[in-house]
């Protein structure tokens, strides 16, 4: 299986995501449902703290990727839902933040501002699609 990251030269190369990923060859598709900043009993964590909630979501997504036999290098699409776009952008642009993917190969991504998530204290939710060798 081959994955190719493409940022067409005619378009701005965004530092937070790759424009296109192609996958060819035998593969296994992995779909991870929207992950919220919740504990093992679906209670909100880090209430009011976008950075804390983002980190919890990323930790939970890493656990799910590992359970499916995948890593962040296998993620081919990420969709992010946030209540406060400015707060999220501040987290994403903080130079102190680290990310689990290779800095030259972030997954393609869509960022959507919403008015509410499944619990009023959730500020963020992220779902993923990953591909591994079949």
Secondary structure, DSSP 8 states (H G I E B T S, - for coil): -EEEEE--TTS---TT--SEEEEESSEEEEEEEEEESB-TTS-B-STT-HHHHHHHHHHHHHHHHHHTT--GGGEEEEEEEES-HHHHHHHHT-TT---SS-TT----EEEEE-S--SSTT--EEEEEEEEEE-
